[in-house]
Each structure stands twice: as structure tokens, then as C-alpha cells.
Amino acid sequence: MQKPDQLDKTSKAPDMFSLSKLPWWAIILLLTGIIILYLIFANKNYHETFIFLQAGVATTLRITIIAFPIATVIGLFLGLAKISKNVVFNTAATIYVEVVRGIPLVVLILIIAFGFVPVFVDLTNRLGSWGMVWSGNVTFLHDLFIKLSNYSIRAISMELRAIIALALGYGAFEAEVFRAGIQSIGKGQMEAARSLGMNYFQAMRLIILPQAIRRILPPLGNDFIALLKDSSLATVLAVNELTQLTRIRRSSTFRVFEAFNVAAFLYLTMTLFLSGVVRMLERRMKMGE
């Protein structure tokens, strides 16, 4: 026979619904997004702003998708150099990473766009002028050096300069991600690979890097999202990405809230979607482990 207190416990219905367990942040964001979507379709100013900013979304995504793979490759080589026992490689990579990470990204963009790019073009012109004299009667070389000597700085668009600057800047951040990921793999993995007859590069390519990349995929995904947002800094070069077009729209219509609300909605939509992809990737990796 059950005791009274046991009857009370068994008679209580399980707590099937709790307001405290609801994801209120997601609900609030969803409701806000529904309101903005309603305004985009129902309000003329919001709708025209949305149409105007669509080209900026395409440019923002293009800058991000091109710059991030370049930054990843730069980060991989810099990360390998930082853990290298070669003093020259280690020192050069460390200087690059510390200097670039210590400079604000907007300053780096301006330095590369208006400093290094003109210097590069000037060196290219000098090389072309020297090559025209050196090439003699070799037709194809002479034509090549003529093109180099006439190479114009206008051939390098502001969008390309922004991509180069963002790739170089984020390459320094990815270097630390790769370094941490590689060093998180136990030293026994390298020793076991070397004992099987692999050299350093084979062991790194076949044993260490596959495991490290698996661990650093979530941080890389977060950096991709950060680069998407930092692509807005290309506005200092008057690149017609999302932020620049928002400024143009605000200046031409004096509709501040419409312009920046739609821009914020578009940025938030892209970042939330990518954040969901990163979280899904993390869950799958945990399940795989």
C-alpha cells in the first residue's frame, strides 16, 4: 500500500510546459523579422529600399566568398610557419601575425588600397620599362613588357583592393586558428607517423592536418561570419556593398530608419543563417566523435 506522500507525488502531472524553457531570444528575433518583412512588402519606402539594397547583398557575399578562402590558405601556411623550428619562417610568420592583428582592419584596408597597391603598380611599370630594353627582338616578351609598362592603377578596382586587404587581415587570424588546432593534436600522433616511415610533410598532410581541420572547422565558420560583417569596412573605399548602398540610400531619400533597418535585417538574416550552419556542423562533429 502506497503512503500518502507517495500518492501525492504520483498524482502530480509531469511538467509538460515551462515558459522559462522557451527560446525567448529566438522568438523575439522571429517576431522582429516578421515585422520587418511585413514593412518591406506593405510599405513603399521599405520596399524600394529593399530593392535598392539587393545589389549590395550580392557584392557583400562576393567579397566574403572570395576573400575567405584566400585568408584560409594564408592562415594555413602562416600557422605551419609559426610551429616550425626554422627560425626564419617562425620569426617572419610571428611578425606578420602580430603586426597585422595589432592594426585595425579599416586602417589595414586603407594602407593596402592607397599605399601598397600604387607601389605595386609602380614596380610593375618599372619592370616593364626595364624588360622592354632587355627583351630585344623577342616579340612575345617585348609585348608582355609593354603591357606591364603601361599597366594602370585603375585596372585594380577598389573591390579587388578590399578583397586583398580583408584576405591579408584575416589570414593573420586564421594563422592562430590553425596553430592552435595543430598543437591540440597529441605529439604521439607525429611520433607514430614518423615511426611508420613518413617524413614531416607526409605526416602533417596525412595525419595531423586532417585531425586539426576537423577541430577548427567551427572557429573557421565563426570567422567566415565575422568576415561577412567586416566586409562592410569596404565602404571606406566606396565599394558598393551593402553598407555603402545603405549610406547612398539614406543620403538620397533622407529615410534613415528605413535604410538602416532593412540593412540590419539583411545582415542579421545572413549571419543567423550561417550561425545555424555552424551550430549544425558542431553537433554533427560531436556525434561523429
VOKEZA-959688 format. One record per residue (C-alpha): residue in three letters; x, z, y. Coordinates in steps of 0.05 Angstrom, whole numbers, padded with zeros to 5 digits, always signed. Each point is the difference from the previous one (the first is absolute). Layout:
N
AlaXZY...
***
This chain:
289
Met+00000+00000+00000Gln+00028-00021+00068Lys+00012+00052+00054Pro-00038-00006+00067Asp+00062-00021+00038Gln+00013-00054-00051Leu-00071-00025+00007Asp+00009-00003+00076Lys+00063-00041-00008Thr-00030-00049-00050Ser-00063-00007+00040Lys+00037-00023+00062Ala+00001-00076+00008Pro+00067-00032+00008Asp+00021-00016+00071Met-00012-00075-00001Phe+00006-00011+00074Ser+00046+00030+00052Leu+00004-00024+00072Ser+00071+00027+00006Lys+00023-00047-00055Leu-00023-00063+00035Pro+00054-00045+00031Trp-00026+00010+00071Trp+00059-00037+00031Ala-00020-00063-00039Ile-00073+00008+00017Ile+00015+00007+00075Leu+00047-00061-00002Leu-00052-00040-00038Leu-00055+00018+00050Thr+00046-00017+00058Gly+00017-00067-00032Ile-00074-00015-00010Ile-00013+00014+00073Ile+00057-00046+00022Leu-00024-00055-00048Tyr-00070+00006+00028Leu+00026-00007+00071Ile+00042-00060-00020Phe-00061-00037-00027Ala-00052+00027+00049Asn+00039+00004+00066Lys+00022-00064+00034Asn+00064+00031+00031Tyr+00022+00031-00066His-00015-00064-00038Glu+00040-00044+00049Thr+00057+00050-00001Phe+00001-00001-00077Ile+00002-00076-00001Phe+00056+00000+00052Leu+00043+00050-00039Gln-00004-00036-00067Ala+00061-00042+00016Gly+00038+00063+00016Val-00016+00029-00069Ala+00030-00063-00033Thr+00063+00006+00042Thr+00007+00074-00015Leu-00006-00012-00074Arg+00049-00058+00003Ile+00053+00041+00036Thr-00009+00057-00050Ile+00000-00043-00063Ile+00063-00037+00021Ala+00039+00059+00029Phe-00011+00050-00056Pro+00031-00039-00058Ile+00061-00014+00044Ala+00004+00074+00017Thr-00006+00018-00074Val+00058-00046-00019Ile+00043+00028+00057Gly-00018+00071-00021Leu+00018-00014-00072Phe+00070-00024+00017Leu+00011+00055+00051Gly-00024+00052-00050Leu+00048-00025-00052Ala+00056+00001+00051Lys-00016+00071+00021Ile+00009+00026-00071Ser+00061-00044-00012Lys+00068+00032-00008Asn+00030-00056+00042Val+00018+00032+00066Val-00010-00064+00040Phe-00070-00015-00027Asn-00021+00073+00004Thr+00024+00009+00071Ala-00030-00065+00025Ala-00067+00014-00032Thr-00002+00071+00026Ile+00016-00022+00071Tyr-00054-00054-00002Val-00053+00048-00027Glu+00016+00057+00048Val+00005-00045+00062Val-00063-00041-00014Arg-00041+00061-00020Gly+00023+00036+00063Ile-00024-00056+00047Pro-00074-00005+00017Leu-00029-00062-00033Val-00025-00029+00065Val+00070+00005+00030Leu+00028-00034-00062Ile-00050-00057+00007Leu+00021-00010+00073Ile+00074+00002-00017Ile-00006-00051-00055Ala-00049-00046+00037Phe+00036-00002+00067Gly+00071+00020-00020Phe+00021-00022-00069Val-00042-00063-00005Pro+00030-00031+00064Val+00070+00019-00025Phe-00015-00033-00067Val-00024-00064+00035Asp+00062-00001+00045Leu+00046+00007-00061Thr-00038-00055-00034Asn+00010-00046+00060Arg+00074+00016+00002Leu+00006-00014-00075Gly-00035-00067+00010Ser+00046-00019+00058Trp+00062+00018-00040Gly-00026-00036-00062Met-00013-00064+00039Val+00074-00004+00015Trp+00023+00022-00069Ser-00048-00044-00041Gly+00031-00065+00025Asn-00033-00062-00030Val-00039+00037-00055Thr-00069-00022+00020Phe-00044+00053-00033Leu+00044+00057+00023His+00003-00028+00071Asp-00076-00005+00002Leu-00006+00071-00026Phe+00046+00029+00053Ile-00036-00040+00054Lys-00064+00035-00021Leu+00035+00068+00001Ser+00029-00013+00069Asn-00069-00018+00026Tyr-00035+00057-00035Ser-00047+00033+00050Ile-00020+00072+00005Arg-00072-00023+00005Ala+00004-00022-00073Ile-00003+00074-00019Ser-00070+00023+00017Met-00017+00069+00023Glu-00039+00012-00064Leu+00061-00017-00042Arg+00042+00047+00043Ala-00050+00055-00012Ile+00002-00013-00075Ile+00076+00003-00001Ala+00000+00065+00040Leu-00053+00034-00042Ala+00035-00022-00065Leu+00067+00027+00024Gly-00031+00064+00025Tyr-00040+00015-00062Gly+00059-00021-00044Ala+00034+00064+00022Phe-00060+00042-00021Glu-00006-00036-00067Ala+00074+00013-00012Glu-00014+00074-00002Val-00060-00011-00046Phe+00043-00040-00049Arg+00057+00050+00004Ala-00046+00059-00015Gly-00033-00039-00056Ile+00065-00019-00034Gln+00029+00070+00007Ser-00063+00029-00031Ile+00018-00033-00066Gly+00042+00046-00043Lys+00074-00015-00005Gly-00007-00001-00076Gln-00037-00067+00006Met+00061-00033+00031Glu+00048+00033-00049Ala-00043-00022-00059Ala-00002-00072+00026Arg+00075-00001+00010Ser+00011+00028-00070Leu-00039-00060-00027Gly+00050-00047+00031Met-00036-00018+00065Asn+00039-00006+00064Tyr-00024+00034+00064Phe-00041-00058+00025Gln-00034-00012-00067Ala-00017+00074-00006Met-00027+00002+00070Arg-00041-00064-00008Leu-00028+00014-00070Ile-00004+00076-00005Ile+00003+00036+00067Leu-00037-00046+00049Pro-00062-00012-00044Gln-00011+00075-00005Ala+00016+00013+00074Ile-00046-00056+00024Arg-00057+00030-00041Arg+00010+00066+00036Ile+00006-00028+00070Leu-00059-00048-00002Pro-00047+00050+00035Pro+00050+00013+00057Leu+00010-00074+00007Gly-00075-00009+00005Asn-00004+00053+00054Asp+00056-00035+00039Phe-00038-00066-00006Ile-00059+00033+00034Ala+00045+00030+00053Leu+00030-00069+00013Leu-00070-00029+00007Lys-00013+00050+00056Asp+00069-00008+00032Ser-00010-00075+00003Ser-00041+00018+00063Leu+00067+00011+00034Ala+00009-00076+00001Thr-00046+00003+00060Val+00062+00015+00043Leu+00021-00072-00016Ala-00069-00027+00018Val-00012-00020-00072Asn-00074-00013-00010Glu-00011+00051-00054Leu-00059+00048-00001Thr+00023+00048+00054Gln+00021-00055+00048Leu-00066-00037-00007Thr-00036+00066+00011Arg+00037+00009+00065Ile-00016-00071+00020Arg-00074+00011-00016Arg-00002+00064+00039Ser+00033-00032+00061Ser-00045-00061+00000Thr-00066+00036-00011Phe+00014+00072+00025Arg-00036+00023-00063Val+00047+00056-00020Phe-00041+00035-00054Glu-00023-00064-00034Ala+00071-00028-00004Phe+00035+00063-00025Asn-00057+00023-00045Val+00000-00066-00037Ala+00076+00000-00004Ala+00001+00070-00027Phe-00054-00018-00051Leu+00041-00060-00024Tyr+00064+00040-00006Leu-00036+00057-00035Thr-00033-00048-00049Met+00066-00031-00020Thr+00037+00066-00006Leu-00055+00034-00039Phe-00004-00058-00049Leu+00075+00001-00010Ser+00000+00076-00007Gly-00052-00006-00055Val+00044-00050-00036Val+00060+00047+00005Arg-00041+00059-00027Met-00025-00042-00057Leu+00071-00021-00015Glu+00022+00073+00000Arg-00055+00019-00049Arg+00018-00056-00047Met+00073+00020+00001Lys-00019+00073-00016Met-00043-00024-00057Gly+00057-00043-00025Glu+00047+00059+00001
***
